[in-house]
């Protein structure tokens, strides 16, 4: 059910993320019909039941993961990168669906994880937390980082996943303001990466400017800008287990999806962080 760009011989320049009507005909400013939303949610629920349900055969790589090795579904040639824009809970859900449909990944094979990136500051022991509660935790936002979702993808799938990322940017809610919600992409080498063309191709004709990230950038909401980071310098740090595979209120993603939290924790994919509350 992932939407694809509508066929068009020449796409117009876009004045804002919200103006991408040509790229997402069913998600314009006016709300989609109730029937469309119901069908979309049913389709997503069916996919997640297949991906997460207890009756499904375990993912091909679960035994390997439990032993600390890569999964069969995540190859040595895969590219590790992260995307950020708005609340990472929503973005993670969309990427999990796409990993399942496009790559055939299941349970422990899924690579989409929430985390923090794009800033220059860190706490003790290279640590970041969602909240600086109590004044002693390293608050990711105060240290210049944004919410992101990291994945490992085959190079030939970079364009398709980047297109899905672009489809999600206009859905960023108006109250999700601040640099922690800025639009960003990170991969090793940044714009100099040999894989960057696969990402840049997805932006062709959108009017969105790709800008080299230097860290701690301000918010770029509705500015038609996406920051590109070198993930070697601005590396991903996994968010707390309580932030993984969760609802994005008011959107509710269901028990099958949220069960991935427990499963990936059991496999050692999700790592507890004793220095953070939650």
C-alpha positions in Angstrom: 0.0 0.0 0.0 3.0 2.3 -0.1 2.2 5.2 -2.4 4.3 5.9 -5.4 4.8 9.2 -7.2 2.1 9.8 -9.9 3.4 9.6 -13.4 4.2 13.0 -14.8 6.4 14.1 -17.7 7.7 17.1 -15.8 7.2 17.7 -12.1 6.6 21.3 -10.9 8.9 23.0 -8.5 7.6 22.7 -5.0 7.2 25.7 -2.7 7.0 23.6 0.5 6.9 20.0 1.7 3.1 20.4 2.1 2.7 21.3 -1.6 3.8 17.8 -2.8 0.4 17.0 -4.2 1.9 15.5 -7.4 3.9 13.0 -5.4 1.2 11.9 -3.1 -2.3 12.2 -4.6 -4.0 10.7 -1.6 -2.4 12.8 1.1 -3.0 16.4 0.1 -4.0 19.1 2.6 -7.6 17.9 2.6 -8.1 14.7 4.6 -8.4 11.4 2.8 -11.8 9.8 2.7 -12.8 7.6 5.7 -13.0 4.6 3.3 -9.4 5.2 2.1 -8.1 5.4 5.6 -10.0 2.3 6.7 -8.6 0.3 3.8 -5.1 1.6 4.4 -5.2 0.6 8.1 -6.5 -2.8 7.3 -3.8 -3.4 4.8 -1.1 -2.2 7.2 -2.6 -4.4 10.0 -2.5 -7.5 7.7 1.1 -6.9 6.9 2.1 -6.4 10.5 0.3 -9.5 11.5 2.3 -11.5 9.0 5.6 -9.8 10.1 5.1 -10.0 13.8 2.5 -12.6 14.5 3.4 -15.5 16.8 2.2 -18.1 14.2 4.7 -16.9 11.6 8.0 -18.8 11.0 10.9 -16.9 12.7 13.0 -14.6 10.6 15.9 -16.2 8.7 18.4 -14.4 10.8 17.1 -14.8 14.3 19.4 -17.6 15.3 22.4 -15.7 13.9 21.4 -12.5 15.7 21.1 -14.4 19.0 24.7 -15.5 18.5 25.8 -11.9 17.7 26.1 -12.3 13.9 24.5 -10.5 11.0 21.2 -11.9 9.7 21.0 -13.6 6.3 18.6 -10.8 5.3 21.1 -8.1 6.1 24.0 -8.6 3.8 27.6 -7.4 4.1 27.0 -5.3 1.0 24.0 -3.4 2.6 24.3 0.3 3.2 23.7 1.6 6.7 22.0 5.0 6.8 19.5 7.0 8.8 16.5 9.2 8.0 14.9 11.9 10.2 11.9 14.1 9.9 9.2 14.6 12.5 8.5 12.0 15.2 10.7 8.9 14.8 7.9 6.6 16.0 5.8 7.3 12.8 8.8 7.0 10.5 9.9 3.7 12.1 6.4 2.2 11.5 6.5 3.2 7.8 9.9 1.7 7.3 9.1 -1.5 9.0 6.2 -2.0 6.6 8.4 -1.3 3.6 11.2 -3.6 4.9 8.6 -6.4 5.1 7.0 -5.8 1.8 10.0 -4.8 -0.3 12.8 -7.0 1.3 10.8 -9.8 2.8 12.2 -9.2 6.3 10.5 -10.6 9.4 10.9 -10.0 13.1 14.6 -10.2 13.9 15.5 -9.4 10.3 14.0 -5.9 10.5 16.7 -3.2 10.8 14.6 0.0 11.4 15.6 1.4 14.8 14.8 4.7 16.4 17.7 6.8 17.6 19.5 10.2 17.7 22.0 11.8 15.3 23.1 15.1 13.7 24.5 16.8 16.8 28.0 17.4 18.1 27.4 17.0 21.9 27.2 13.8 23.9 27.0 12.9 27.6 29.2 10.8 29.7 30.2 7.4 28.1 29.1 8.8 24.7 25.5 8.6 25.9 22.3 10.3 24.8 18.8 10.2 26.3 15.3 11.2 25.2 14.9 13.5 28.2 17.2 15.4 30.5 14.9 14.5 33.4 16.4 15.5 36.7 19.1 17.6 35.1 21.7 14.9 35.0 20.7 13.0 31.8 22.2 14.0 28.4 19.2 15.4 26.6 19.6 14.6 22.9 17.8 17.7 21.7 19.7 20.1 23.9 22.9 18.6 22.6 21.9 19.3 19.0 20.7 15.9 17.8 17.5 15.0 15.9 15.2 12.0 16.0 16.1 9.5 13.2 15.5 5.9 12.1 18.5 3.8 11.1 18.4 0.9 8.6 20.6 -1.4 6.6 19.5 -1.5 3.0 20.6 -3.1 -0.3 22.1 -0.3 -2.5 19.5 -0.8 -5.2 16.7 0.0 -2.7 18.1 3.3 -1.5 16.0 5.3 -4.0 12.7 3.5 -3.1 13.2 4.0 0.7 14.2 7.6 0.1 11.0 8.2 -1.8 9.0 6.8 1.1 10.9 9.2 3.4 9.9 12.1 1.1 6.2 10.9 1.2 6.3 11.1 5.0 7.8 14.6 5.3 4.5 16.5 4.6 2.8 14.5 7.3 5.0 16.1 10.0 2.6 17.6 12.5 2.5 21.3 13.0 3.3 21.0 16.7 6.5 18.9 16.0 8.6 22.0 15.9 12.3 22.4 16.8 15.6 21.2 15.5 15.1 17.8 17.0 12.5 17.2 14.3 14.5 18.5 11.3 14.6 16.7 8.0 17.9 14.9 7.6 19.7 11.9 6.1 23.0 10.3 7.2 25.2 7.8 5.5 28.9 7.1 5.7 30.7 9.7 3.6 27.7 11.9 3.3 27.4 13.6 -0.1 30.8 12.1 -1.0 29.5 8.5 -0.6 29.5 6.3 -3.6 25.9 5.5 -2.7 24.7 9.1 -2.6 23.4 9.0 -6.2 20.7 6.5 -5.1 19.4 9.0 -2.6 19.8 12.1 -4.8 17.9 10.5 -7.6 14.8 10.3 -5.4 14.9 14.1 -5.0 15.0 14.9 -8.7 12.3 17.3 -9.7 11.1 18.0 -6.2 12.7 21.4 -5.7 14.1 20.2 -2.3 17.7 21.3 -1.6 20.2 18.9 -0.2 22.6 20.7 2.2 25.7 19.3 3.8 25.1 19.0 7.5 27.7 20.4 9.9 25.9 19.6 13.1 23.4 21.2 15.5 21.4 22.8 12.6 18.2 24.7 13.3 14.8 23.4 12.3 14.1 23.3 8.5 10.3 22.9 8.7 8.7 23.8 5.3 12.0 25.3 4.0 12.5 22.7 1.3 15.8 21.6 2.7 17.1 18.3 3.9 20.5 18.1 5.7 22.9 15.3 4.6 25.3 14.1 7.3 28.4 11.9 7.2 27.3 9.2 9.6 31.0 8.5 10.4 31.2 11.9 12.0 27.6 12.3 13.0 26.9 8.7 14.1 23.7 7.1 15.1 23.0 6.3 18.8 20.2 4.0 19.5 17.2 5.4 21.5 15.9 3.8 24.7 14.0 0.5 24.3 10.8 2.3 25.5 10.9 4.4 22.3 11.1 1.5 19.9 8.1 0.1 18.0 5.6 2.4 19.7 2.4 4.2 18.8 2.5 7.8 17.4 -0.6 9.3 19.1 -3.2 9.7 17.9 -2.1 6.9 15.5 -2.3 3.5 17.1 -0.2 0.7 15.4 -1.5 -2.3 17.2 -0.2 -5.1 19.4 1.4 -7.1 16.6 3.7 -4.2 15.7 4.5 -3.3 19.3 5.4 -7.0 20.0 8.5 -6.4 18.0 9.9 -4.4 20.9 10.0 -7.5 23.2 11.1 -9.8 20.4 14.1 -7.7 19.4 15.0 -7.1 23.0 15.1 -10.9 23.5 17.4 -11.2 20.5 19.8 -8.6 21.8 19.0 -6.1 19.0 17.5 -3.6 21.4 20.1 -2.6 24.0 19.0 -1.3 27.4 20.6 2.0 28.5 20.9 2.1 32.3 22.0 5.8 32.1 18.6 6.9 30.8 15.2 6.9 32.5 12.7 5.1 30.3 
